[in-house]
Amino acid sequence: MTIFAYRERWAAAAVVAMALFASACNPKQDLLAPQQPNVISPGDIQTQAGADALYVGALGRLKVALNGSPNNSGSNQEAAWNWAGLFTDEFKSADTFSQRNDADQRNLQDNDALVTQIWAGLQQGRGYARAAINALQQFDPAATPKIAEMYLAMGFLELTLGQEFCNGIPLGETVGTQVQYTAPLTTAQVFTTAIARFDTALTTLGSATDAASVSVRNATLVAKARAQVDLGQFAAAATTIASIPTSFQYTLDYSNTTVDNQWWILGPSVLRYSLGDSTDVTGPVLNAIPFASLNDPRVPIDASVSGKPGEDNQTIFIWPKTLTGRDDPLPMVSGIDARLIEAEAKLQANDFAGMMTILNKLRTDGQTLGTFKVAPMAALSANPTTQSAAADVLFREKALWQFGRGIRMDDLRRLVRQYGRPQETAFPSGNFFKTGKYGAEVAFPVPDAERTNPNFHGCLDRKA
């Protein structure tokens, strides 16, 4: 059991202990008795209240793994969405730390401490979700929306592993006190595993129509469709999300007393990340979207925090309004994602006019990203006539609608894997603004820390 698991169990036990103290027997004896507040036995959470505490804790670990700072610590250490944004054209390093500069340059080491932390957060998050599933099934089996939500969380963390890390991902679990190792899986196998979790969530929900069940079902369908897209199942993915309203959002919510939005920490708080652009001090950044200079309504610049030197005292800090607030919620999945999946299915069917109809309706209707309102925009002017040109339009629109949510890295990998583009024409390329040139990596390495697994001997390959 990890130290994080002990903390979650301590939290559950603390709730029970407070209730017992309030009704209690002998305050003098309670105060004089030996206290071991950090030692939590398994029996302390073998209740419905304990199962619910594990569920709440697992949701917290999901936020931390994707884009959070644990326990409001203000820690400026990355989660999965942050590192993926730095690895692509969404952000650039305004820092002196070599690991962040390496990630920005796409030149990562297998023993990189921040990659190791991100890997551990995703894998441990799977474990928290599994522990909550087991407890809820035993002590609160009627709580089907919560059980299904834990399968959603487990599957989404596995989806993220497949989208960001190299081929050769172990998905072991601890059963009781025994670690069950798996052989390294290809990313396709990881996506298939994630889909199985999502299907279990949907089966668990059945046909329930209460608000919680509907929200979890919609989120699960969007997540499943994203995994289907990763497997090249475009038409099936469009069918999966056909019923999702465009206004739907399943958000990761943050607060000063629980989990900080990590974008606020890495950006306005410590100035270690800056918004990416298509040019820098060395000239053009090939293939990059000009997020900073474009000032698109979906990624508008926040002038109140921008314009000062970054932490490295040389990179000018630029930041978007959508990610400024410490407590700003962000969609993990949304109905906008569903429409973009449908648009890509049209692209794959060479129905470029149908794709443009979907994209233009998103623009002209206006949308909400978390709590940020995007005003209606003008329609795109011309229909593309080739699949390559249509892909350029689609992936640019995706980058702007889905900014800062870990999706851009997966899309660039898919441009290589599914659309046949060389990595140097998909990822940022050319001269790197701090020194040298951009690297050729397209995935995070599974870190050396995983080599304690006797079945793991390194990535199977580092391809997209």
N, C-alpha and C positions, 0 to 999 in steps of 0.2 A: 504494500500500500504506500502511495506517495504521501509526502507531507501535506499536499493539497487535500487529499482525501481525509486525512485526520482533521484538517481545519473545517471541512464541510460537516464532518460528523460532530465535531465540537459545537458547531453552530446549532445543529439539530438538538443536541443534548442540552445546550444552554436554554433553549426555549422550554423544554420539559422541566429543567431544574428551576427556572424562574417561577413556573406555575406551582410546583411543589412547595417552594419556599413561601409563596404568598399565602398558602393555606396551612402552613405547617404547624408543627408540633412544638418544638422547644428551641427557640432562637439561640439561647445560650449554648446548648449542645451543638447546634448547627455551626455556630461561629467558632467553637473550640475544636471541632472535629477536623482530622487531617484532610486537606484539600488537594485534589489532583485534577485541576480543571482541564489539563491537556491530555489526560488519559481517558479515551473513550472506548469502551468495550463494544463489541458487535451488538450486544443485547440492548444497548442504549438507543439504537435506531430501529429496532424491530417492532415498529408501530406504524400506524397510519400517519401520525405526525412526523415520524422519522422519515418515512417514504416521501412525504411531501417536501421535507427539507432537502432531501437528496435531489428531488426534481428541481427545486429552486436553485440549488447549487450547480446542477448540470447546465441549466440555462445561463447562469453566470459564467461558467467556464466556456460555453459556446461563444459568448460575447468576447471574452478575453482572448480566445484562440483566433478569432477573426479580426477584431478591431477594438481591443479594450486594454485598459490598464487595471491590473488586479487590485481589488480592495481600495480603490481610490488612492493608489500609491503615488500617482504622478510619474510613474516609471516611464522613461523615454526609451523603452525597448519594444521593438516591433512585434506586431501580430501579422497574420498571413496576408491580409489585404494591404497593409502598409508596404511590406517587402515586395509584393507583386507590383504595386504602383511604382516603386522606385526602380524595379527591374525593367519596366517598360518606359513609355514616353510620358506617362501621367505626371511623374515627379522627377526632380533631380536633387542630388545631395548638396545641401548647403552646410555640410558638416566636415570635421577633420577626421572623424573615425574612419579607419581604413575599410572596415566591413561595409559601411554605407557607400563609400566611394566604389568599392569592388562590386557591390550589387548594382549600383547605377551604371557601371561600366560593363556589366555582365561578365564578370571575371571572378566567380566565387570559389572559395576553397572548401574542401570536404569537411574540414574541421572548424568551419566558421561558427563562432559562438552564437550569433544571432540566428543563423539558419537552424542550429541545433535547438535553440529555444522555441522557434516557430514550429519545428517538427514535434517537439515534446508537447507543446500546447495542443496541437491538433490530435495527436495520439492519446494524450491524457483526457482530452475532452470526450473522445469516444468511450473511454473507460467510465467517466462520470455518467454519461448517458446510459451505458449498459447497467451500471449499479442502480440507477434510478428506475430503469425498466424492471429489473428483478424485484426491487422493493415494492414498487407500485403493483406489480402483478400479484405479489403475495399479500400485501396489506391493504390495498385499495383497488381491487380489480375493476370496479365500476368506473374508475377515472380514465375512461378510454381516450378522451382528448389529450390528457397528460401523457399517457403511455405512447400514443401515436406521435406526439410532439417529440418525445425522446428518440423514437425511431427516425423521425425527421432530422433531429440534431445529429444523430450518429451518422446517418447517410450523408448529410451535408458536409460534415467534417471529412468524410471519406471522399466525397466529390472534390473538395478543395485539395486534398492530398494528390488526387489524380491530375488535377488541373495545373498544379504548381511544381510537383516533384518529378524526377526522372523515372523512367521505366525501372521497376524493381522495388516496389513498395511493400514491405511486410505489414500485415494487418493482424497482429497477434492480439490476444486478450488474456487477462488474468481471471481464472475461474477458481474461486475460493482463494487459496494461497499459491496455486500453481499457474505459472506462466505458460501459455500455449502459443508457441511460435508458429508462424506460417512461413512458407517459402516466399521469396519476393514475387510480387505480382506485377504484371504489365499494367500500364495505365488503363487499358481497355478492360482488364479484369477488375480493377478497382472501380471503374464506372459501373460495371455490371453488378458488383457487390453493393454499391450505393443504391442502384435501382431496386435491388432486392429489399433493402431497408425501407425505401419509400413505398414499395408495394405492401410490405407488412404494415406500415403506418395506415395506408388506405384501407386494408382489410380490417384493421383494428377499429377504425372509425365506422365502418359499415355505411349505413345510409342516414346516420344521425344528422339532424338539421339545426341543432343548437349553435349559437354564435361561435363558441370555442371550436367545435368540430368543423364548422365551415371554414374558419380561418386556417386551421391546421391542414385541412384537406387542400385548400387552394395553394397554400405554401408548398405542400408536398408535391402537388401536381407540377408546379413551376420548376421545383428542384429536379423532379424526375425528368421533365422535358429537357432541362439543361444537360443532364447526363446522356439522354438520348441523342442530343445534338453532338455531344462529344464522341459518340459512337457512330456518327454519320447517319442516324435514323431520323432524318429531317421531317418526313411526312408524318411519321408516328409521333414525333415531338409536337407537331402542330395540332394533331388530334388530341393529344394529352391535355393541352392547355386551352382548347377551344372554348370552354365554359368560363374561363377566368375573366372577371371584369377588369377593364384597364385601370380602374381606380384602386384596385386591391393592393395593399402593402402588408407585408409581415416584417416589422421593423425590429432592429436591435436598439433597445432603449437604454439610455445612460443617465446617471445622476451623480452629483457631487459626493453622495454618501455610499455609493455602490461601485460602479465601474465607470471610469472616464472614457469618453470618445477619444481613442488614441490619436486620431487625426489632429485634434486640438493640441494634444501634448507635443507631437512631433512638429507641428506647424507653429501656430501663434505663441505657444507657451515657451518652447525652447529653440525654435527657428532652425531645426536641423534638416527639414525637407522644404523644398520650394516647388512651385508649380512648374511643370515642364513646358517646353516651347520647341519650335522648329528651328530656332537659331540660338546661338550663344556666343561667347567671346571668340570662339575659334571659327565661327561661320555657321553654315547650315547643319542641322541634325537631320540626316537623311531618314525619310519615312515617318518622322514624328509629326503628330498633330500640333498645331500652334496653340495649345491650351491657354497659355498666358496672353499672347498677343491677340488671339481671336476674340477673347472676352465674350464668348457665346452666352446667351441667357441661361443655359443649363450649367455653365461653369463660369459665373461672373466673378470678376475680381473684387475682393474686399479692400478698398482703398484705405480703410481705417487701420489695417494691420500690415499692409504691404509697403514696400519701398525702402525698408531699412536693410542693413547688411545681415546676412545669415550668421549662424554660429561660427562659420569659418572666416568671417570678417571680410569676405571677398564676393560671395555670391549674393546678389540682390534678392531679398525674400519677396516672393509674390504668392498670394494665397487666395483661394476661391471662397466666396460667401457661403457656399453650400456646406463647407467643412469647418467653419470658424468656431462654432459654439461648443463649449465643453460638454453640454448635455444634449447636443443635437442628435435625434434619432436618425438612423440610416436603414433603408430597406435591405433585408437579407435577400428577399425575392419580391417581385412585384408584378402587377398586371402589365406594366410597361415591358418588362422582360418577356411576358407572354406574347405581346404583339410583335416584338422583335424576333422571337422564334418563328412566328407565323410568316414574317417578312422574309426570313432566311429560307423557309420552306418554299416560298414563291420563287426566290432567287434560284434555288436548286432545281426547280421545275422550269427554269427559263421564262417564268412569267414576270418579266421586269416591271411591266405596268402594274401588276397586282402588288408587287413589292413596294413600289412607289406610292400606291394608294394607301397602304398601311403606314408607311413612314410619314406621309404628308398629313394624315389624320392625327397622328401623335403630335405633330408640330402645330397644326392649326387649332386643335382643341385646347391646348394648354394642359399641363400636367402638374402633379405634386410629387416631389422627391423628399421623402421624410416629412418635414413640415414646410419645406421651401417651395414656394409657388412659382412655376415657370409660366410666364404669360404666353398667350398664343403667338406663334411665329409664322412667318410667311412659308408657303409651300416651296419645296425644292423645284427649281425651274424646268429642268429637262430630264426626260427619261433616258437612262443608259441603254445602249443597244448591244452590248456584249456582257458575258458573265463577269469578266474581269472588271469592267467599268462598274457594273452593278455591285460587285463585292466591295469596291472602293467606297461607294456611296453608303452601303449598308454598314460596313464596319466603322466608318467615320461617325455615322449617326449613333451606332451602339456605344462608341467610345464616349460620346457626349451625354447620352441618356444614362449610361451606367457607370459614370465616372466615380472612381474612388471605392468601388465595391469588389475589387479583386477579379473582375471579369476580363479586363483588358489583356492580361497575361494569357489567359486561356484562348482568347480570340486570336492573338498573334501566333500562338502555337498552332491553332487550327488553320490559320492562313498558310502555314508551312505544311502541316500534315494533311489537310483536307483539300486545300486549294492549290497545292503544288508550288508555292512561292519559295524561293531561296530565303533563308533566314535573314540575309543581309538586305533583302528588299521588303521585309515585314517589320523587323525590330529596328530600333534606333541604330544607326550605323554611321561610320565616318570618324572624324576626329572627336575624341572625348575632351570636354572642356577643361578638365584639370590636368591630364597628361595622357599621352598615348592615343590609342584608338579604342572604340567599342569592341568588346569581345564577341564571340560567336555562340555563347551559351543560350539555350532556349528553355532550360528547366533548372530548378534548384536541385542540388545533389542531396540524396539521402545522406545525412551526416554520419561521420565516423562513430558517433556514440551508439549507433544502431548495431555496430559490429559485436556487441555483447550477445546479440542474437546469433546462435550458431549456424543458422541457415542463411545469414546475410553476409555477402562478401563484396559489396559494392553495387552500384547501379548496373542493371543489365545493359543499358545504353543510355546516352544522354540526348536522344533524338526528341523531336517535338511530338 
